[in-house]
Amino acid sequence: MLSSRMQPAGHWISTSYFPRKLLGAIFILYTLIMGVSAFTTPSKEHTVTAGNCSFRGKHYKVELRVASEPVVLRCPLVWPQLGAAASPQDLVTWRRNGSAQRLPGAELRMQAKESALWILPAVQGDAGTYVCTVRDASHCEEMSIELKIFDDVETSLPFISYPQILTLGTNSMLMCPDTLDFARDKADRSIRWYKGSVLLGGDGGRFHTVEEKRRLLIVNVSMEDEGYYRCVLTFAHEGREYNVTRNVRLRVHKRTNTVPVVISPLDTISASLGSRLTIPCKVSLGAGTPLTTSLWWMANITQVESAYSRGRVTEGPRREYSENGENFIEVPLNFDPVIREDLNTDFKCIVSSTVGLQTLRTTVKEAPSTFSWEIALAPLSLVLLVLGGICMHQLCKRRSGKAYGLTTLRTGFQDFHPIPEK
């Protein structure tokens, strides 16, 4: 009888000890999940390993070039200020898409200079997609550029020409585009302008070459000035002369008072702390001329170049182009890298012209973590469900044991017959 009473007490001790074991298991599981999250959550500072590069996609601009002429592919991930080289901490490499071999390799016509790949000269077989990789101690990014090579210039004019728009009745200029890489040493190059086969700018008439002949001034622009123009730059490189040809298609529009409109950036831009970021400011000018429009960035109430004197945040080079008969200018804002201070800064893109001024604000916000707590907590929920089932099972078992003890106790009392008194 003594042993039967001790058994329920022993059972009570084991079940009361079970919740402590459950809490201990939950604590250990929680510690493991937090440890895993520490490794899976992107850190603000990390070291890039070989092959762990972030692909930024294909560059929006397709390089259209002519065979037998030099070609310079500049890495879009590097924004040199006024032709300066990439940061000395950056390692810029090139390769053809689908190949792991670095360029130039054994190809004598190719040279890697600063952040650019030079092809001297280009042949039809050079057409294709090129990938540039920018790597430093903590980051690695890649972007591709498509290069197309044309043999027949005359039939390819609609594709390889740069559209430019001038206003009727004004004194305006055409620009010889994409020649800065070849025009750094003024002593080793010259530029000539043609319309058809006629050399322009040498007769003192309505056409004049200005700014080291990189621009062609047209006095009192008329509708007859529309058509194709050609600027030919001759430069010397390693004792050899090369010609670089750029074709311009001029359209003449009537005078309009178009207010510049800032169409980008967005209100907020997401970026990871410690990463590089480029925010383009794109302005639509309609049929207006870019020559009378200024575009710049400000951080809070200070110009970017003054607010970031060490160059962590800089303005990229100004770009002028036309699409579907509409003129655009663009100046990017480059972060190298993004830090927490940028999340509380008011960045403004400001455009000013003779017609008016417009401002568009944008802010940088921290990109959400790629670590999903829902996925991480799913195994924990399953474990808690199992442990809860075990606990309920033990609880039910304990209650059934108590019920059995009470039943036995009551039955014992019923079977007990008192000794009759004598």
NORFENPE-V87714 format. One record per backbone hydrogen bond with DSSP energy under -1.0 kcal/mol. NH is the residue of the N-H (numbers start at 1). CO is the residue of the C=O. E is the energy in kcal/mol with one decimal. If there is no record, write none. Layout:
nh->NH co->CO e->E
nh->NH co->CO e->E
//
This chain:
nh->5 co->1 e->-1.2
nh->6 co->2 e->-1.5
nh->7 co->3 e->-1.3
nh->10 co->6 e->-2.3
nh->11 co->7 e->-2.4
nh->12 co->8 e->-2.1
nh->13 co->9 e->-1.6
nh->14 co->10 e->-1.7
nh->15 co->11 e->-2.0
nh->16 co->12 e->-1.9
nh->17 co->13 e->-1.2
nh->21 co->17 e->-1.2
nh->22 co->18 e->-2.2
nh->23 co->19 e->-2.6
nh->24 co->20 e->-2.0
nh->25 co->21 e->-2.1
nh->26 co->22 e->-2.3
nh->27 co->23 e->-2.4
nh->28 co->24 e->-2.1
nh->29 co->25 e->-2.3
nh->30 co->26 e->-2.6
nh->31 co->27 e->-2.2
nh->32 co->28 e->-2.0
nh->33 co->29 e->-2.1
nh->34 co->30 e->-2.3
nh->35 co->31 e->-1.9
nh->36 co->32 e->-2.2
nh->37 co->33 e->-2.5
nh->38 co->34 e->-1.6
nh->40 co->36 e->-2.0
nh->41 co->37 e->-2.4
nh->52 co->49 e->-2.0
nh->53 co->51 e->-1.1
nh->54 co->140 e->-2.5
nh->56 co->142 e->-3.7
nh->59 co->144 e->-3.2
nh->63 co->146 e->-2.5
nh->65 co->148 e->-2.8
nh->67 co->150 e->-2.6
nh->68 co->122 e->-3.1
nh->69 co->66 e->-1.3
nh->71 co->119 e->-2.1
nh->73 co->117 e->-2.8
nh->75 co->115 e->-2.0
nh->78 co->75 e->-1.5
nh->84 co->81 e->-1.2
nh->90 co->87 e->-1.9
nh->91 co->135 e->-2.2
nh->93 co->133 e->-2.2
nh->95 co->131 e->-1.5
nh->97 co->129 e->-2.8
nh->99 co->96 e->-2.1
nh->103 co->94 e->-2.6
nh->107 co->104 e->-2.0
nh->110 co->107 e->-1.1
nh->111 co->118 e->-2.3
nh->113 co->116 e->-2.2
nh->116 co->113 e->-2.7
nh->117 co->73 e->-2.9
nh->118 co->111 e->-3.5
nh->119 co->71 e->-2.7
nh->120 co->109 e->-3.3
nh->122 co->69 e->-2.2
nh->126 co->123 e->-2.0
nh->127 co->124 e->-1.6
nh->128 co->147 e->-2.3
nh->130 co->145 e->-3.1
nh->131 co->95 e->-3.1
nh->132 co->143 e->-2.6
nh->133 co->93 e->-2.7
nh->134 co->141 e->-2.7
nh->135 co->91 e->-1.9
nh->136 co->139 e->-2.5
nh->141 co->134 e->-2.3
nh->142 co->54 e->-2.6
nh->143 co->132 e->-1.8
nh->144 co->57 e->-1.9
nh->145 co->130 e->-3.0
nh->147 co->128 e->-3.2
nh->148 co->63 e->-3.1
nh->150 co->65 e->-2.5
nh->159 co->156 e->-1.6
nh->160 co->156 e->-2.3
nh->161 co->157 e->-1.5
nh->162 co->247 e->-2.9
nh->164 co->249 e->-2.5
nh->166 co->251 e->-2.3
nh->168 co->253 e->-3.5
nh->169 co->221 e->-3.0
nh->170 co->167 e->-1.6
nh->172 co->218 e->-1.6
nh->174 co->216 e->-2.5
nh->176 co->214 e->-2.8
nh->188 co->185 e->-1.2
nh->189 co->186 e->-1.0
nh->190 co->234 e->-1.7
nh->192 co->232 e->-2.0
nh->194 co->230 e->-2.7
nh->195 co->198 e->-2.0
nh->198 co->195 e->-1.7
nh->200 co->193 e->-2.8
nh->208 co->217 e->-2.3
nh->210 co->215 e->-2.3
nh->214 co->211 e->-2.0
nh->215 co->210 e->-2.0
nh->216 co->174 e->-2.6
nh->217 co->208 e->-3.8
nh->218 co->172 e->-3.5
nh->219 co->206 e->-2.5
nh->221 co->170 e->-2.9
nh->225 co->222 e->-1.4
nh->226 co->223 e->-1.4
nh->227 co->250 e->-1.8
nh->229 co->248 e->-3.4
nh->230 co->194 e->-2.8
nh->231 co->246 e->-2.6
nh->232 co->192 e->-2.8
nh->233 co->244 e->-3.0
nh->234 co->190 e->-2.9
nh->235 co->242 e->-2.2
nh->236 co->188 e->-1.7
nh->237 co->240 e->-3.2
nh->240 co->237 e->-1.2
nh->242 co->235 e->-2.7
nh->244 co->233 e->-3.0
nh->246 co->231 e->-2.4
nh->248 co->229 e->-2.9
nh->249 co->162 e->-2.0
nh->250 co->227 e->-3.2
nh->251 co->164 e->-2.1
nh->253 co->166 e->-2.6
nh->258 co->256 e->-1.2
nh->261 co->284 e->-2.4
nh->263 co->282 e->-2.4
nh->264 co->282 e->-1.1
nh->269 co->363 e->-2.5
nh->271 co->365 e->-2.1
nh->274 co->338 e->-3.3
nh->275 co->272 e->-1.9
nh->277 co->335 e->-1.8
nh->279 co->333 e->-2.8
nh->281 co->331 e->-1.2
nh->283 co->329 e->-2.8
nh->284 co->261 e->-3.2
nh->285 co->327 e->-2.9
nh->288 co->285 e->-2.5
nh->292 co->289 e->-1.1
nh->293 co->290 e->-1.6
nh->294 co->352 e->-3.2
nh->296 co->350 e->-2.3
nh->298 co->348 e->-2.4
nh->299 co->302 e->-3.4
nh->300 co->346 e->-3.9
nh->302 co->299 e->-2.0
nh->304 co->297 e->-1.4
nh->307 co->303 e->-2.6
nh->308 co->304 e->-2.3
nh->311 co->308 e->-1.6
nh->314 co->334 e->-2.1
nh->316 co->332 e->-3.1
nh->319 co->330 e->-2.4
nh->321 co->328 e->-2.2
nh->323 co->326 e->-2.5
nh->326 co->323 e->-1.5
nh->327 co->286 e->-3.2
nh->328 co->321 e->-2.9
nh->329 co->283 e->-1.8
nh->330 co->319 e->-2.1
nh->331 co->281 e->-1.8
nh->333 co->279 e->-2.3
nh->334 co->314 e->-3.2
nh->335 co->277 e->-3.2
nh->336 co->312 e->-2.1
nh->338 co->275 e->-2.5
nh->342 co->339 e->-1.4
nh->343 co->340 e->-1.3
nh->344 co->341 e->-1.2
nh->345 co->342 e->-1.3
nh->347 co->362 e->-1.8
nh->348 co->298 e->-2.8
nh->349 co->360 e->-2.7
nh->350 co->296 e->-3.0
nh->351 co->358 e->-2.5
nh->352 co->294 e->-2.7
nh->353 co->356 e->-2.3
nh->358 co->351 e->-2.3
nh->360 co->349 e->-2.2
nh->362 co->347 e->-2.5
nh->363 co->267 e->-2.1
nh->365 co->269 e->-2.7
nh->367 co->271 e->-2.1
nh->376 co->372 e->-1.9
nh->377 co->373 e->-2.8
nh->381 co->377 e->-2.7
nh->382 co->378 e->-2.0
nh->383 co->379 e->-2.5
nh->384 co->380 e->-2.8
nh->385 co->381 e->-2.3
nh->386 co->382 e->-2.3
nh->387 co->383 e->-3.1
nh->388 co->384 e->-2.7
nh->389 co->385 e->-2.1
nh->390 co->386 e->-2.4
nh->391 co->387 e->-2.6
nh->392 co->388 e->-2.6
nh->393 co->389 e->-2.4
nh->394 co->390 e->-2.6
nh->395 co->391 e->-2.6
nh->396 co->392 e->-2.8
nh->397 co->393 e->-2.3
nh->398 co->394 e->-2.5
nh->399 co->395 e->-2.5
nh->400 co->396 e->-2.5
nh->401 co->397 e->-2.0
nh->402 co->398 e->-2.2
nh->403 co->399 e->-2.4
nh->404 co->400 e->-2.2
nh->405 co->401 e->-2.2
nh->406 co->402 e->-2.5
nh->407 co->403 e->-2.3
nh->408 co->404 e->-2.3
nh->409 co->405 e->-2.2
nh->410 co->406 e->-2.7
nh->411 co->407 e->-2.4
nh->412 co->408 e->-2.2
nh->413 co->409 e->-1.9
nh->414 co->410 e->-2.0
nh->415 co->411 e->-2.0
//
